[in-house]
Each structure stands twice: as structure tokens, then as C-alpha cells.
């Protein structure tokens, strides 16, 4: 058992590496819960947008708010993840918020919001609280194995080339997967990788004790099977 209660399996990696869908399938196979840490960064971003709208600044930039104000709005609006089958459903203002937190507006602001140190501390505290309840979880994010749960029983760093990730992202969106679109999307992803890996707070990097899984040219079922096999050999720490 990790020092936070249950067994923790951390899956980190760059954007569009398939962390969330893989983490969910692994959790299902193992009978664990799947905790998507990005949902909390997205929830804080949505709370900040709601606070701006309340002030009559609909469509304003969340970064114009003091980070403490963002977090107060998240708390006042009761931002929470509630167990829902194998995963968790996000709630804000007493309403389901999963669709809105993954919408275009939140997606365009979440990266700079997630770079704010106080926001990261708040999210990390929520994640640790949830896992302290003793549940076995697969947690996916960028800094789960390095910062949030450094004692996780198993750490996976999931990656693929920018081109492979671009193809998957375009197909997921239902866009044409032609060479020009792949090249454009791959450049966007490579640029985001550089930003995420070079930010001063909790940069994206592989934990020294994480197992690297490069899924370029690998099918979804095979990557899930590979992680589940690794997880089956977990020996809980004494
Ligand atoms: O995985 P996602 O796209 O839902 O993540 C949303 C944003 O939050 C993205 O910009 C990366 C950031 N994030 C992070 O910095 N650390 C995490 N553990 C999870 C997400």
C-alpha cells in the first residue's frame, strides 16, 4: 500500500498520448478507480470563467483573476469529482460539468491556469485527499509519479511520436487524417510538449522509476494489456 491509503498506479505523459482512455481501460481491467487529474484543472478554469461572467466580464481571460479568487470560486461552486462507475464525474454549481470542462473555451485557458503554483497545490491536495480514502486508483496526468504520488506502486510514462499522437487526435475529433493536417497537428503538439516540459512548476518529465511505454505503432488493446501485466506484478509495500 502506498502511504496515502490505497494502491496508486500513475500514468503520466504528453498531450494526446492516450493517457485518459488507457488509464480508464486499465482501471476497468484491474477493478480500480480511474482518477483524471486534468479534470480538476479544467474545473478550476471553468469556475474562473463563471466568476468572470458573474462580474459581467463574460468571455474574459481567467488569468486576469487572482489565483486565490479562482480557487475561492471553485470552492464556493462546490467543484468536486464524485465516484461514477469506474471513474469520477465532475460537478460545479451542483450540476454535472464533464461536457463543459472539456469544451473549447476551457481547453483554450486550462494550460496557463494549470501552471499557477497555488492552483497546483490545491489540485494536488484534493487528489491526495481522494486517494487517502483508501481506494485503489489509476491516476493520469503530467506530474502524478513525480510530484503528487511519488510513492506510487507503479509508474508508467506513456508517450508516442508527435505524428502518431496527431493522427489519433485527428481521428478522435472526426477530422480528415491527411498528411497536411497531421503535420500541422504534430507541430502544435510538439510545441505544447516543449512548453509543458520547460515550465518552472511541475514540468512534464518521466520519473526516474517510471516505466516508459512508447505506443507509436502499438494498438490500444496491446498497450492496455502491457500495463495490466505490469500492474499484476505489483507487490504492495510493507
Ligand atoms: O489531461 P488534460 O488535457 O485534461 O489536462 C488539462 C490541462 O491540465 C493540460 O494543460 C495539462 C494540465 N495538467 C497538468 O498540468 N498536470 C496534471 N497532472 C494534469 C493536467
Boltz pocket constraint, residues with backbone or C-beta under 6 A from the ligand:
constraints:
  - pocket:
      binder: B
      contacts: [[A, 37], [A, 38], [A, 39], [A, 41], [A, 42], [A, 110], [A, 111], [A, 112], [A, 114], [A, 115], [A, 140], [A, 141], [A, 142], [A, 143], [A, 144], [A, 202]]
      max_distance: 6.0
